[in-house]
Amino acid sequence: MRGLLIFLLIAIGTTLATPAFWWLLSAEFGAAPSLTIHQDGTSTPTLIGPGAPWPDWAQVPGVTKLIVSSASGPSTTQPAGGAGTVEFGVDGDLARRQVAQGLERLGWKVGFFKTVTPSPDRPSQTLTWCILHAVRDAALPRSLVIQFHLEPPSRQARVFWYEGLVKQPLLSTEGGCQ
C-alpha cells in the first residue's frame, strides 16, 4: 500500500512538473500559445482554446452560443483568422436562412457552396456540408465562412473568420444548399 502511495506521489509530481500538462490545461480552459506552420512554410502565432480572442466584427446573427477554438495572427502569405463552433436555437435550414439574411442586413455579401466528402472514420459515411461564405469591406476585406452540416443534420456549425479574402472552398460547388 505504501508503495502505491509513493508511486502516485511521484506520478502526480511528474505530471505537474511537465510543461505539456499546463499547456493542455490552458488550451482547455484559457488560451494556450502555439505556432502554426502553413504549407508554404510561413508561420503564425496562434492562441488555442476558449480564451482566444474573437473580433467584434465576426459576430454571427442568430447564434445562441459561441465556443472559440483558436485565433491566429497574420503572416506574409496568410491572413489573420480564427475558428469556433456556434449553436443555433433552430434547425439547420432555418438557421442558414436567418444567418444569411442577418449578414446581408449588416452589409455582408453572402454566397453558398455545397461540399460532399467521406468521413475519416471506418466504415466511412458521406458528410454533406453547406458552406456560407460572406465578405465585407472592400478596402479592408474581411471574410466569414460558416460550415453547416446537411447530412447528418445538426444545430451546430463551424465558423471561421479571416482578415482578408479567402477563395471558394475546395471540392465545392456554388449554390445548391439554400
C-alpha positions in Angstrom: 0.0 0.0 0.0 2.8 2.4 0.9 4.5 1.6 -2.4 1.3 2.6 -4.3 1.2 5.9 -2.4 4.8 6.6 -3.2 4.2 5.8 -6.9 1.1 8.0 -7.0 3.0 10.9 -5.4 5.9 10.6 -8.0 3.4 10.3 -10.9 1.4 13.3 -9.8 4.5 15.4 -9.1 6.0 14.4 -12.5 2.7 15.4 -14.3 2.5 18.7 -12.5 6.1 19.5 -13.4 5.6 18.8 -17.1 5.0 22.0 -19.3 2.8 20.0 -21.7 0.3 19.4 -18.8 0.0 23.1 -18.2 -0.3 23.8 -21.9 -3.1 21.3 -22.3 -4.9 22.8 -19.2 -4.5 26.3 -20.7 -5.8 25.1 -24.1 -8.9 23.5 -22.4 -9.8 26.4 -20.1 -8.0 29.5 -21.4 -5.8 30.4 -24.4 -2.6 28.4 -24.9 0.1 30.0 -27.1 1.2 28.0 -30.1 2.8 28.4 -33.6 1.0 27.3 -36.7 3.2 26.4 -39.7 1.4 26.6 -43.0 2.0 24.5 -46.1 4.0 27.3 -47.8 6.5 27.4 -44.8 5.3 30.6 -43.2 4.4 30.5 -39.5 1.8 32.5 -37.5 1.5 32.9 -33.7 -1.7 31.2 -32.6 -3.8 31.0 -29.4 -5.7 27.8 -28.9 -8.6 27.4 -26.6 -11.9 29.2 -25.5 -10.0 32.2 -24.2 -8.6 33.1 -27.7 -9.8 36.5 -28.9 -12.8 36.8 -31.2 -13.2 40.1 -33.2 -16.4 42.2 -32.7 -16.9 42.3 -36.5 -17.1 38.5 -36.7 -20.4 38.1 -34.8 -22.9 35.7 -36.4 -26.6 36.6 -36.2 -28.9 34.2 -34.6 -26.3 32.3 -32.5 -27.3 31.1 -29.1 -23.7 30.0 -28.1 -20.2 30.6 -29.4 -17.3 28.4 -28.4 -14.0 29.9 -29.6 -11.3 27.3 -30.7 -8.4 29.4 -32.0 -7.1 32.7 -33.3 -4.0 33.2 -35.5 -2.1 36.3 -36.4 -1.2 37.2 -40.0 1.9 36.0 -41.8 3.4 37.3 -45.1 1.1 34.9 -47.1 -1.7 34.1 -44.8 -4.4 36.4 -43.3 -5.2 36.6 -39.6 -8.0 34.2 -38.7 -9.8 32.2 -36.2 -12.2 29.3 -35.7 -15.1 28.4 -33.4 -18.3 26.4 -33.0 -21.7 28.1 -32.9 -25.0 26.7 -31.8 -28.4 27.8 -33.0 -31.8 27.6 -31.3 -33.4 26.4 -34.6 -32.8 23.7 -37.1 -30.1 23.9 -39.8 -32.2 25.0 -42.8 -33.9 27.8 -40.8 -30.6 28.8 -39.2 -28.9 29.1 -42.6 -31.6 31.4 -43.9 -31.6 33.5 -40.7 -27.8 33.9 -40.7 -27.7 34.8 -44.4 -30.5 37.4 -44.1 -28.9 38.8 -40.9 -25.5 39.1 -42.5 -26.9 40.7 -45.7 -28.7 43.3 -43.5 -25.4 44.1 -41.9 -23.8 44.7 -45.3 -22.1 41.4 -46.0 -22.1 39.8 -49.5 -23.2 36.2 -49.0 -22.8 33.1 -51.1 -23.4 29.4 -50.6 -21.3 26.4 -51.6 -22.1 22.7 -51.2 -19.4 20.1 -50.3 -19.8 16.3 -50.2 -17.0 14.3 -48.7 -16.4 11.0 -46.9 -15.9 10.9 -43.2 -12.5 9.9 -41.9 -13.9 7.1 -39.7 -14.4 3.4 -40.7 -16.8 2.4 -42.1 -16.9 5.8 -43.9 -20.1 7.7 -44.3 -20.9 10.6 -46.6 -20.8 14.1 -45.0 -22.7 16.9 -46.8 -22.0 20.5 -45.8 -23.5 23.8 -46.8 -20.8 26.5 -46.6 -21.9 30.1 -46.2 -19.2 32.4 -47.4 -19.6 36.1 -46.5 -17.3 39.0 -47.5 -17.4 42.7 -46.3 -15.4 45.9 -46.6 -13.6 46.2 -50.0 -10.9 48.5 -48.5 -10.1 46.1 -45.6 -11.7 42.8 -46.7 -13.0 40.5 -44.0 -14.5 37.1 -44.5 -16.7 34.7 -42.6 -17.0 31.1 -43.5 -19.8 29.1 -41.8 -19.9 25.3 -42.3 -23.4 23.9 -41.7 -23.9 20.1 -41.7 -26.7 19.0 -44.0 -26.2 15.2 -43.7 -26.3 14.4 -40.8 -28.2 17.5 -39.7 -27.1 19.5 -36.7 -27.9 22.6 -34.8 -24.2 23.4 -34.6 -21.9 24.8 -37.2 -18.2 25.6 -37.5 -17.4 29.3 -38.1 -14.1 30.7 -39.4 -13.1 34.4 -39.7 -10.3 35.9 -41.8 -9.0 39.4 -42.1 -8.6 39.1 -45.8 -10.2 37.4 -48.7 -10.5 33.6 -48.9 -11.2 31.6 -52.0 -14.1 29.3 -52.7 -13.8 26.2 -50.5 -12.0 23.3 -52.2 -14.1 20.5 -53.7 -17.3 22.6 -53.5 -19.9 23.7 -56.0 -21.6 27.1 -55.8 -25.2 27.2 -54.6 -27.3 24.0 -54.2 -27.9 24.2 -50.4 -30.0 27.4 -49.8 
